Amino acid sequence: MDSLKFVENDLNETHELPGFKSGDTVAVSYKIKEGNKERIQVFQGTVIQRRGTGVNETFTVRKVSGGMGVERVFPITSPFLDSIRIIKSGSVRRARIFYLRERTGKAARIKEKIFVKPTKK
């Protein structure tokens, strides 16, 4: 099993991704091929889960577009993934926040994590 994981990790290129978790608001830039043209599209929303490890790791981003909830699953090792930018860091107590699917409006807000700089004494 260890040799199989070694080969998987050796074959796949690794992206330099920021450390994000569920509850964070991210903007995911990914490449779309339309015929012979290629463009980059941005999908901005809240990370509701990260699952898997290594080559099989994925994360799910949810946004509300036109009053309809839209979720998209992105593989971490996808060659179409261009970049991930963290917009806000959220403070949630769960690793998978599927309860956002039933909530709308103010009930679907996530408390923002505020980083406090230590003061010198």
C-alpha positions in Angstrom: 0.0 0.0 0.0 2.8 2.4 0.8 4.4 2.0 -2.6 1.1 2.7 -4.3 0.7 5.9 -2.3 4.3 6.9 -3.2 3.6 6.4 -6.9 0.3 8.4 -6.7 2.0 11.3 -5.0 5.0 11.2 -7.4 2.9 11.3 -10.5 0.5 14.1 -9.5 1.8 17.7 -9.3 1.1 19.5 -6.1 -0.4 23.0 -6.0 0.7 25.5 -3.5 -2.7 26.0 -1.8 -3.5 28.2 1.1 -4.6 26.6 4.4 -8.4 26.8 4.2 -11.1 24.9 6.0 -14.9 24.7 6.2 -16.6 28.0 6.9 -14.1 30.0 4.9 -15.2 32.1 2.0 -12.9 31.4 -1.0 -12.6 32.4 -4.6 -11.6 29.5 -6.7 -10.2 30.2 -10.2 -10.4 27.3 -12.6 -9.7 26.8 -16.3 -12.6 26.1 -18.7 -12.0 24.9 -22.2 -14.5 26.0 -24.8 -13.5 24.5 -28.2 -9.9 25.5 -28.7 -10.0 28.5 -26.4 -9.3 28.4 -22.7 -10.4 30.9 -20.1 -10.4 31.3 -16.3 -13.6 31.5 -14.4 -13.9 32.4 -10.7 -16.4 30.6 -8.4 -16.7 32.4 -5.0 -18.5 30.9 -2.1 -18.3 29.2 1.3 -16.4 26.0 1.8 -18.9 23.5 3.3 -16.6 20.5 3.4 -13.1 19.0 2.7 -12.9 15.3 2.3 -10.4 12.6 1.3 -6.6 12.6 1.6 -3.7 12.8 -0.8 -4.7 12.4 -4.4 -8.4 11.9 -3.7 -8.9 15.1 -1.6 -11.8 17.3 -2.7 -13.5 20.3 -1.3 -17.1 21.6 -1.8 -17.9 25.3 -2.3 -21.5 26.6 -2.0 -22.9 29.9 -3.2 -26.3 31.4 -3.7 -26.9 32.6 -7.2 -30.2 34.1 -8.2 -31.9 32.8 -5.1 -30.8 29.2 -6.0 -28.1 27.4 -4.0 -25.2 26.2 -6.2 -22.5 23.7 -5.0 -19.4 22.7 -6.8 -16.9 20.0 -5.9 -13.2 20.7 -6.7 -10.5 18.0 -6.7 -7.3 19.4 -5.0 -5.1 17.8 -7.6 -7.0 18.9 -10.7 -4.9 20.4 -13.4 -7.8 22.8 -14.2 -7.5 24.4 -10.7 -5.7 27.7 -11.2 -5.7 29.3 -7.7 -7.6 29.6 -4.5 -7.9 32.9 -2.7 -9.2 33.2 0.9 -11.7 36.1 1.1 -12.9 35.6 4.7 -12.0 33.1 7.4 -15.1 31.8 9.2 -15.5 30.4 12.7 -17.5 27.2 12.7 -17.6 24.2 15.0 -18.1 21.5 12.5 -16.0 20.0 9.7 -19.0 19.7 7.4 -21.6 22.5 7.5 -24.4 21.0 5.5 -26.9 22.8 7.7 -26.3 25.9 5.5 -28.4 24.2 2.8 -31.6 24.7 4.8 -30.8 28.2 5.8 -31.3 31.4 3.9 -30.7 35.1 4.6 -29.3 36.2 7.9 -29.6 32.6 9.3 -27.0 31.5 6.8 -24.3 33.9 8.1 -21.1 32.6 9.4 -19.2 34.4 12.2 -15.9 35.8 10.9 -12.8 34.8 12.7 -11.0 37.9 13.8 -7.2 37.7 14.3 -5.9 39.8 17.2 -2.3 40.9 17.1 -0.6 40.5 20.5 0.4 43.7 22.1 3.9 44.3 23.5 4.2 44.9 27.2 
